[in-house]
Amino acid sequence: MTDRYGQDVLSGDWKAPRGGRSTPLAAEVGVVVEDVETGWVGAVVRVEKAGGIQVVHLEDRRGRTKAFPLGPGFHVDGRPVTLTRPTAASSAQLAVARQAASRTASGSRAVANAPAKVASASRIFVEGRHDAELVEKVWGHDLRVEGVVVEMLDGVDDLEAAVRDFRPGPGKRMGVLVDHLVPGTKETRVVEAASRLQPYAPHVLIVGHPYVDVWQSVRPERLGMAQWPVIPRGTSWKHGICAHLGWAHDEQADIARAWKQILGTVRTYADLEPSLLGRVEELIDFVTAP
């Protein structure tokens, strides 16, 4: 017999928040979390008792540290968690696992206790701040070991002038990463002209990825999407992405906050698309070649 009244709306966990219930998570050193109230994203550096309460210290990518009460109010990969004090046994297991892994975010073998290296004359240039921050997060260790500095161009409209200003030559190579480098675009014409510029051409390598913005090089699954949405022409791409995700996008500070949230989902090279990975590795090989 058909139940014409349907399922009981009060059956199941009907009081559960839209994002799901918070789950406990040990605040192990190195675990990256986001404080929901402030948006602060950082890795756990220590847990201690202060002022009669347990607090967790989170260090952001710039090395700034901030303390928060241990407990609920944090997100990991967009899911709510309640941070708990780690046990001695779990901390020991984590230390063993890290020692066994000893890999950088880019997948290369970590170089422990490497002495500081004088910056190389060669450089890698990227279009903007978001590109630089993403490269630093994944390849930062490798670049510091090699002494390679990443600089920002603030766009590639005048790439030829940037090449002339840098004056690449023997022992001073110039690698450039360009956004949205696909056939028929303005970027393609700019790159072709800059690549032919003499006498610098033999010492310059300009490569690019196909994405409208470096945001799109982050695997969409990291943000709970099957694929990045197509934003209609005439709409700012970043604003359109924020609107699609239900994030604030009225001010530049909203866009900056959205990028921090996206960048916070990137832990290793596995969180990025191969089209970007290959090009960055190519640039690193080029500027570090003997």
C-alpha positions in Angstrom: 0.0 0.0 0.0 1.4 3.4 -1.0 2.1 5.8 1.9 0.4 9.0 0.6 2.0 11.1 3.4 5.6 10.3 2.4 8.5 10.0 4.8 8.5 11.5 8.2 10.3 14.8 7.9 11.6 14.4 11.5 13.1 11.0 10.9 16.9 10.9 10.7 19.4 13.5 11.8 17.2 16.5 10.7 19.0 18.9 13.1 22.4 18.4 11.4 24.0 21.6 10.0 24.1 22.0 6.3 27.9 21.5 6.2 27.7 18.3 8.4 28.4 17.7 12.0 31.8 18.5 13.4 34.2 15.5 13.8 37.1 15.3 16.2 40.6 15.8 14.8 43.9 15.6 16.7 45.8 18.8 16.5 49.0 17.2 15.2 51.9 19.4 14.2 51.6 20.2 10.5 47.9 19.7 10.2 46.5 22.6 8.1 43.2 24.0 9.3 41.0 27.1 8.9 39.5 29.1 11.7 35.9 29.6 10.6 35.3 32.9 12.4 38.5 34.8 11.2 39.3 32.9 8.0 42.9 32.3 9.3 44.5 29.3 7.6 47.6 27.8 9.1 49.4 24.7 10.1 49.4 23.5 13.7 52.8 24.3 15.3 52.0 23.5 19.0 49.3 23.0 21.5 49.6 24.4 25.1 47.8 25.5 28.1 47.5 29.3 28.4 45.3 31.4 30.7 43.7 28.2 32.0 42.6 26.9 28.6 44.0 24.8 25.9 45.1 26.7 22.8 46.4 25.7 19.4 48.9 27.9 17.6 48.5 28.1 13.8 51.3 29.3 11.5 50.3 30.8 8.1 52.4 30.6 4.9 54.1 33.9 5.8 55.4 32.5 9.1 52.9 34.5 11.2 51.5 32.6 14.2 48.2 33.1 15.9 46.6 31.2 18.9 43.0 29.9 19.0 41.1 28.0 21.7 41.3 24.3 21.2 37.9 22.8 20.3 35.2 23.4 17.6 35.2 26.2 15.0 37.7 24.9 12.5 37.4 23.6 8.9 39.6 21.0 7.1 38.9 20.7 3.4 35.6 22.6 3.9 34.4 20.1 6.6 33.9 21.2 10.2 36.2 19.6 12.8 36.8 19.9 16.5 40.5 20.0 17.3 41.6 17.8 20.2 44.8 17.6 22.1 47.0 14.9 20.4 48.1 11.9 22.4 51.7 10.9 22.8 51.2 7.7 20.8 49.6 9.5 17.8 52.4 12.2 17.8 55.1 9.5 17.8 53.4 7.7 14.9 53.1 10.9 13.0 56.8 11.6 13.5 57.8 8.2 12.2 55.5 8.6 9.1 57.0 12.0 8.3 60.5 10.7 8.6 59.7 7.9 6.3 58.1 10.1 3.7 60.6 13.0 3.7 59.2 14.4 0.5 58.4 18.0 -0.4 55.1 19.3 -1.6 56.4 19.0 -5.1 57.2 15.3 -4.7 60.9 15.7 -4.6 63.1 14.4 -1.8 63.5 17.0 1.0 66.9 18.3 1.7 67.3 18.6 5.5 69.5 21.2 7.1 70.7 22.5 3.8 72.8 25.7 4.1 71.4 28.9 2.8 72.3 29.4 -0.9 73.1 32.7 -2.5 70.3 33.6 -5.0 71.0 32.6 -8.5 71.2 35.3 -11.2 68.5 33.3 -13.1 64.9 34.0 -12.2 61.4 32.7 -12.8 58.7 35.3 -13.5 55.0 34.8 -13.0 52.1 37.1 -13.9 50.8 38.0 -10.4 50.7 37.4 -6.7 48.4 34.3 -6.8 50.7 32.6 -9.2 53.7 33.4 -7.0 52.0 32.1 -3.9 51.0 28.8 -5.5 54.5 28.2 -6.8 55.9 29.0 -3.4 53.6 26.6 -1.6 54.3 23.6 -3.8 57.9 24.3 -5.1 59.2 26.7 -2.4 61.6 24.2 -0.8 63.0 23.1 -4.2 63.6 26.7 -5.3 65.3 27.7 -2.0 67.6 24.7 -2.3 68.5 25.8 -5.9 68.7 29.5 -5.0 66.0 30.5 -7.5 63.9 33.5 -6.9 60.3 33.9 -8.2 59.3 37.5 -9.3 56.0 39.0 -10.3 55.4 40.7 -13.7 51.9 42.2 -12.9 50.7 40.9 -16.3 52.4 40.1 -19.6 51.1 43.0 -21.8 54.6 44.4 -22.0 56.6 41.2 -21.8 59.2 42.4 -24.3 60.0 45.3 -22.0 60.4 42.9 -19.1 62.9 40.8 -21.0 64.9 43.9 -22.0 64.9 45.1 -18.4 66.1 41.7 -17.1 68.7 41.4 -19.8 69.1 37.6 -19.8 72.3 36.0 -21.0 74.8 33.3 -20.2 74.4 32.3 -16.5 71.4 34.6 -16.2 68.4 32.7 -17.6 64.8 34.0 -17.6 61.8 31.6 -17.2 58.3 33.0 -17.6 55.0 31.3 -16.7 52.0 32.8 -18.6 48.3 32.3 -17.8 45.8 31.3 -20.6 48.4 30.5 -23.2 46.2 28.9 -25.9 46.2 29.4 -29.7 44.6 32.6 -31.0 44.8 34.6 -27.8 46.5 37.9 -27.1 48.9 36.0 -24.8 50.1 33.8 -27.6 51.0 36.8 -29.8 52.8 38.5 -26.9 54.8 35.4 -26.1 55.8 34.8 -29.7 57.2 38.3 -30.0 59.0 38.2 -26.7 60.5 34.7 -27.4 62.1 36.0 -30.6 63.7 39.1 -29.0 67.5 39.2 -29.7 70.1 38.8 -28.4 68.1 37.4 -25.4 66.1 34.6 -27.1 68.6 31.7 -26.3 68.4 32.5 -22.6 64.7 32.9 -22.3 62.0 30.2 -21.9 58.3 31.3 -21.9 55.7 28.6 -21.2 52.1 28.7 -20.2 49.1 26.8 -18.9 45.6 26.8 -20.6 43.7 28.1 -17.6 42.0 31.5 -17.5 43.5 32.1 -14.1 45.9 30.1 -11.9 42.9 29.4 -9.6 41.7 27.0 -12.2 44.9 24.9 -12.0 43.7 23.6 -8.6 41.8 20.4 -9.0 38.1 21.2 -8.7 37.6 18.2 -6.5 39.6 20.0 -3.8 36.7 22.5 -3.6 33.9 19.9 -3.9 33.3 20.4 -7.6 33.3 18.0 -10.5 34.7 20.7 -12.7 35.3 24.4 -12.8 32.2 26.3 -14.0 32.2 28.2 -17.3 31.8 32.0 -16.5 29.9 34.0 -19.2 31.7 36.6 -21.2 31.4 40.1 -19.7 31.5 38.7 -16.1 34.8 39.0 -14.1 36.1 35.4 -14.0 37.1 35.5 -10.3 33.8 37.2 -9.3 31.9 34.6 -11.2 33.7 31.7 -9.5 33.0 33.2 -6.1 29.3 33.6 -6.9 29.2 30.0 -8.1 30.7 28.8 -4.8 28.4 31.1 -2.8 31.3 33.2 -1.5 31.3 37.0 -1.0 32.7 38.9 -4.0 31.7 42.5 -3.7 35.1 43.8 -2.7 38.7 43.0 -3.6 39.2 41.8 0.0 36.5 39.2 -0.8 38.5 38.0 -3.8 41.7 37.8 -1.7 39.9 35.8 0.9 38.5 33.4 -1.7 42.0 32.8 -3.0 43.3 32.1 0.5 40.6 29.5 0.9 41.4 27.9 -2.5 45.2 28.0 -1.7 44.5 26.4 1.6 43.2 23.3 -0.1 46.5 22.7 -1.9 48.9 20.5 0.1 51.0 18.8 -2.6 51.5 18.7 -6.3 48.7 16.1 -6.4 46.2 18.8 -5.8 47.2 20.6 -9.1 46.5 19.9 -12.7 49.3 18.2 -14.7 49.1 21.1 -17.3 50.6 23.4 -14.6 52.9 20.9 -13.0 54.8 20.1 -16.2 55.3 23.8 -17.1 56.7 24.8 -13.7 59.0 21.8 -13.6 60.2 22.7 -17.1 61.0 26.3 -16.0 62.9 25.1 -12.9 65.0 22.7 -15.0 65.7 25.5 -17.5 66.9 28.1 -15.0 68.9 25.6 -12.9 70.7 23.9 -15.9 74.5 24.3 -15.8 
